[in-house]
Structures are given as C-alpha cells and as structure tokens.
Amino acid sequence: MRKIVFILTILVGSTLSSIGQNYPQQNIQQQQQNNPQGQQKTKQTPEEKAQKLTQEMTTQLGLSQTQQQQIYNLNLSKINQTSAVKTKYNGDMDAAKAELKPINEQYKNGLKTILTPDQATKWEQIKQQKKQEHQQQNQSNGNGGNNTQPQQPQGQN
C-alpha cells in the first residue's frame, strides 16, 4: 500500500512539475497573441502621430474645427522638429535637450494662441496627470522614476 501511495505521489508531482515549467512560456505566448501591446508595433508616421494627438486633444478639450486644424499643424511641426533633433543625436535625449527646449517653448506659445484659457488650463492638468501616472508606472516597474530617457508622447511638452 505504501508503495502505491509513494508511486502515485511521485507521478502526480512530476506531472505537475512538467506542467508548471511549460506554463510561464505558454502564458507569455498567449499574452503576446492576445495583447496588441505585446505585438511588434508598427512605427507611426509623423502625420499619424499628429493626427492621434490632435484627436486626443479634440476629445479632451472640445476643439472647434478651426482649432483642430491649427493644433494638427502645430503638432505636426513639433513632431517633425523633435524627430530631426532625435535623429541628429541618435536618441540621446540628454544631449538633445538644448535644441529641444526652444521647440517646446514654440509649441507652448502656439498652444496659448490657439486654445482658450480654459482649454489651456485643462490641457496642463491632463499633462500633469499623465506625468504623475508615468512616474508611478516607472516606480512600480522598478525604475524608481529614474528613467534616463523619458518617453513622453510626442507633442505633449
């Protein structure tokens, strides 16, 4: 009787062990198949990025048709300028900061002329909230908020 219980215990244990070893790999594969973020991302064109950001701003701020077109042009200009600087410095954001600062200032000034004061205030609040969420996400991912290359969405400075 003891031999049978012992053999069954070993058999069940080895079966569970082999299933357990395969589970994480299967789980990761399923997540990659089911999660669009797990799939390889296609690189967006500057126009697509500007359109996406403009659409987000339209939804959040209730932009008029005229504002939408002006914001789209402003976003596209900033994305193109930022992209050129990033390319110039091979993505080294610390080295590119000096050249990015006037681009960001020009963008902020453009927003001030296009948005109403209420919309501008609301957009600043949205940006601050996203920044806090990003920092919390970095901390929970073990980065401690010390991300050497911050990855802010285009046109959000």
N, C-alpha and C positions, 0 to 999 in steps of 0.2 A: 504494500500500500504506500509506504514512504517513497519507494522508487517511482511509482506512478505520479505522485504529487510533485516530486522533485523534477521529473522529466517534463511534466506539464508546466511547471513554473519556469523552467529554462526555455521551453518552447515559446511560451507567451512572452517572456522577457525579450528574447531575441527577435521575435516578430515585431513587438512594439519598438524596439531599438532601431530596427531597419526602417520602419515607417517614420519614426522621428527624424532619422537622418535625411530622408528624402523630403520631408515636409517643408523645411525652410526654402529649399530650392524650388519646389513646386509653387509655394506661396509667392515667392518673388516673381516667378514667371507669370502667374495669374495676375498679379498686380500690374505688371508691365502690359499685359494684354488688355486688362480692363480699365486701366488708368491712363487717360490721354497724356497726363504729365509724365508718365513712365516711358512713353514712346519718344522716339527721337523727334525733336521739334524742328520744324522747317523754319528757316530764317525768314523773318518778315522783311519786306522792302520798307524803305523809309516812308513811302506813301501809305502802306498798310499800317505802320506804327502810328503815323499821324492821324489816320482815319480812326483807328481804335481809341486813341487818347481823346480825340475830338468827340467821338461818340460817348465816351465815358463822361466827359465834361458836360455834354449836352444833357445826358440823363441826370447827372448830379445837380447841375446848375440851372437847367431850363433855358438853354441858349436859344436866341432867335435865329432865323435863317442867316441873317447878315452876320451875327456873331459867330455862327458855326463856320462860315467861310473864312472869316478873318482869323479865327482860332486855328482852323486847319492850316492856313498858310503860315501862321506863326509857329505852330508845332512842327510842320514840315521843315521850315527854315532851321529851327533849333536842332532837330534830329539830324539833318544833313551836316550842319556845322559841327555838332558834337561827334558825329561819326568820323568826320575828317580828322578831328583832333585825336580821337582814339586810335585811328589808323596810324597817324603820324607817330604816336608814342607807343604803338603796339599794345594798347590796352593798359599801359601803366598809368593809372589814374592819378597817382601822386605826382608824377612828372607833368601830367596834363593840366593840373589844377589851375595854374596861372593863366592858361589860354581858355579854360572853360569858364572862368569867373566872368569875363565880360559878356560871353554868350548867355550865361544865366541871367545877368543883370539886364541885358537887352530883352530877354524873354519876359522877365518880371515886369519891366516897364511896358512892354507890349500888352501884357495881360491887364495892367492897370488902365490902359487906354480903351481896351475892348470891353472888359467886364464892368458891370455896375458895382458900386461899393459893396452892396450886399452879396453879390456873387463872388467878388474878390475875397471877402471875409470868409464866406462859406468854403471856397476852394482852399484857402490857407488852413482852415480847420480840418478839411479832408486830408490834406497833405500831412499835417501833424499827426493825425490819427494813423495814417498808413505808415509813417515813420516809426511811431511807437510800436505798432504791430510787427514791423520788420525787425526792430530791435529785440522784441520779446521772442520772436521766432529764432533769431540768431542765438539768443541766450539759451533757449530750450534745445537748440541743436548742438549745444556745447561750444559755440563760438565765443560765448561771453560778451557778445556785442563788439568784439574786436575784429571785425571783418576788414581785411586790408584793402579789399577792392569792393566798395559798396556797390550794389547792383540796383540802383533806383530805376524805376520805369522811365523811359525816355520822355522828356518834356515835363517832368514833374518838379523841376527846381525853380 
